Amino acid sequence: MKKLVFSTLFAFALFACDESAEAVEVPAAVQSAFESAYPGATDVEWEEEDDHYEVEFDMNGEEMEAEFSSTGEEMMMDED
């Protein structure tokens, strides 16, 4: 019984970690534009959409989200 419980928990942990293992390759122009617009941003998480990049981050204690085109142009910014 212990083996079954341990195996189940181990499998769940592997699947839970799988999504975070996928790193998004952000183009240098996008990364540079983000760093210029939001210096000091923390907890930065990128997501690639069809033709743009979405980024969630913390800035001055606020949760924020921004979108950048693949050329580095900021398309949208939102404070949560």
Order of alpha helices (4+ residues) and beta strands (2+ residues): alpha-alpha-beta-beta-beta-beta
